[in-house]
Amino acid sequence: MNDRPIADYALLSDCHTAALVSRHGSVDWLCMPHFDSRSLFGRILGPQAGHWLIRPAGPSTQSRRYLERTMVLETTFRTPTGTLTVTDALASGPSRTGHDLGLHAPHLLLRVAHCTEGQVALEVEFAPRPEYGLVRPRLMSVDGGLRCHGGPDTLGLSCPYPLEITDMARCAPQLREGQYAGFALQHVPAGSHPAMWSQQEIRTHLKDTVAAWHAWSGHHQRYEGPWADLVDHSGRVLQSLTFQPTGAIVAAPTTSLPEEIGGVRNWDYRYSWVRDASFTLDALWVAACPYEAEQFFRWMAQAAAGDPDHHQDLQIMFGIRGERDLSERELPHLPGWRDSRPVRTGNGAWAQRQLDVYGELLAAFHKLRHHLHDADAHTRAFLTGLADTAAARWREKDQGIWEVRSEPQHFLYSKLMCWVALDRALDMAGELGAQERIPAWRRAREEIRTAVEQEGWSESAGAYTQAFGSDTLDASALMMAIVGFEAADTPRMRATIEAVRTRLTGPDGMVYRYLAADDGLPGEEGTFLLCTCWLAQALALAGDTEAARTVFERVAGCMNDVGLLAEEVEPATGELLGNFPQAFSHIGLVNAAWAIHQAESRAEPPAQSRPG
């Protein structure tokens, strides 16, 4: 069983896939060549699923950081005999502008050890286990390292030392002060021959990757406000979750890290949810000017194509290349993180109806439209169709934002986002060439407002609630203020904000999605970081910036040592839970920081002219 905390891991990305590296120098998660490929290293889900370890052989203490304005990780090990740094990166390939970050990625994991003081004995273990640990591949020594064959993967490990090969490859070299040892793992299609990289070539790939991230950060990141370092870093994390070939954005790079230790709420997040991706683009508007948004909207319009008359619902998630069938299955041979079973691949939510997605897509396009070139006819027709569908179907039941596996309901949030779809479409009707639809869209928007105000408010709960006719509180009601449906300082919204703050908040001050609701699943879950950020954002919109700052700082305090957030927090211990790192959480942090900054700017007295 892997008992290592989720917070012990750091993220690497080449904008094609991602790796998780523990603070002790072990790569315990890597899917190649893409986010949704079958894992090569999966020890985070079971000890038999593979790892790649580089660390000092004896006792050590560790500290780590990302190199400035990059997603290149540097871990420093201090031992009784010397100091070692290990620099890890997924090679991005060269990039001069940053806009093409990852375009030329060679599918290469780089690990460079450097003895900076004294001498250090290394411990190196290379144990690939393709197909989620089902395959024990054949390891063969070659000049410059080894080749690995088994299943659909061919791997090449470049290594400057002889390797002892059993069921894994090992070496234990000594490094003295000033010496480097570079390692590189390359994935190629089965039947191809991976290159063996020289020490100089490995360090050149690393240098190019650092430069590419610097170029991306330099061309994209312009945020000026409180918590700028956190916002900028979250922008890089969100960019790391973007699949460069299509512009799709994954919700997280992992599967089956649980929402409850030992529970069954374990899902595969390596796909592109319409909601999550739209929220990511919205956050990148703050954290990093989203030049690549146009690619995403083209991809989404293409992925959703095939129903020109909109007889079917918009699918709520797609594979990163646009796949629709994401059927869920279990991997019974894996015990899961801390015995949290089942481990799943695929995600059954792909077949759900979730009516909120129309509003999220249109809201993202509306905010970003001045950063986009003129939308082509296909994209305009796609967006117009989203508004038409929201107008036609808002009265219907669905599974809602939280993807409940119980019976469909009239979820307030879904109605709200149908209102958003129409509100934003009306504002863009001229740009979309849809002026003739304005009367119908306006009527539907007003009908939704009336229904939400009459049926979404509960007198007994004293708040807007989860669903029409329900008394169950749900943090998603905070979005009414955030999307502009109702001002945050009205009596009803203030009451809703206060209800969430006092009745949906755990003893640690973090917010649950909902409590005491039948969502069709056994067990419980932790507090939800995105919802806590929504509370901070709503408080800022209501003018209570001091309380908003307090809530925001609680979220920031949940980051691990390299600034990463999971989906949830275990209320009793503060431990991170869920897939990691989680786009939703970093989105919420960015938007809450921006809202607080804007509220404080509005509250500042106008500048006085300096006297004569």
Salt bridges, closest charged atoms under 4 A:
ASP3 OD1 - ARG338 NE 3.09
ASP8 OD2 - ARG4 NH1 3.30
ASP8 OD1 - ARG23 NE 3.21
ASP28 OD1 - ARG43 NE 3.19
ASP36 OD2 - ARG321 NH2 2.63
GLU74 OE1 - ARG65 NE 2.99
ASP88 OD1 - ARG111 NE 2.77
GLU123 OE1 - ARG55 NE 3.09
GLU125 OE1 - HIS51 NE2 2.87
GLU131 OE1 - ARG38 NH1 2.42
ASP153 OD1 - HIS187 NE2 2.83
ASP167 OD2 - ARG129 NH2 3.90
ASP167 OD2 - ARG136 NH1 3.43
GLU259 OE1 - ARG513 NH2 3.93
ASP268 OD1 - ARG270 NE 2.88
ASP282 OD1 - LYS367 NZ 2.98
GLU292 OE2 - HIS99 ND1 3.75
GLU292 OE2 - HIS220 NE2 3.12
GLU294 OE2 - ARG298 NH1 3.61
GLU294 OE1 - HIS373 ND1 2.65
ASP309 OD2 - HIS311 NE2 3.90
ASP313 OD2 - ARG353 NE 2.61
ASP313 OD1 - ARG393 NH1 2.84
GLU323 OE2 - ARG321 NE 2.67
GLU328 OE2 - ARG344 NE 3.13
GLU328 OE1 - ARG405 NH2 3.18
ASP339 OD1 - ARG341 NH1 3.86
ASP356 OD2 - ARG275 NE 2.76
GLU360 OE2 - ARG275 NE 3.80
ASP388 OD2 - ARG437 NE 2.77
GLU396 OE1 - ARG353 NH1 2.22
GLU403 OE2 - ARG275 NH1 3.94
ASP423 OD2 - ARG424 NH1 2.72
ASP423 OD1 - ARG445 NH1 2.95
ASP427 OD2 - HIS366 NE2 2.68
ASP427 OD2 - ARG369 NH2 3.55
GLU431 OE2 - ARG369 NE 3.16
GLU436 OE2 - ARG437 NH1 2.72
GLU446 OE2 - ARG445 NE 3.45
GLU447 OE1 - ARG395 NH2 2.61
GLU453 OE2 - ARG449 NH1 3.07
GLU498 OE1 - ARG501 NH2 3.05
ASP519 OD2 - ARG265 NH1 2.82
GLU525 OE1 - ARG265 NH1 3.95
GLU525 OE1 - ARG513 NH2 2.54
ASP561 OD1 - ARG23 NH2 3.22
ASP561 OD2 - ARG64 NE 2.77
GLU575 OE2 - ARG338 NH2 2.88
GLU600 OE2 - ARG549 NE 2.56
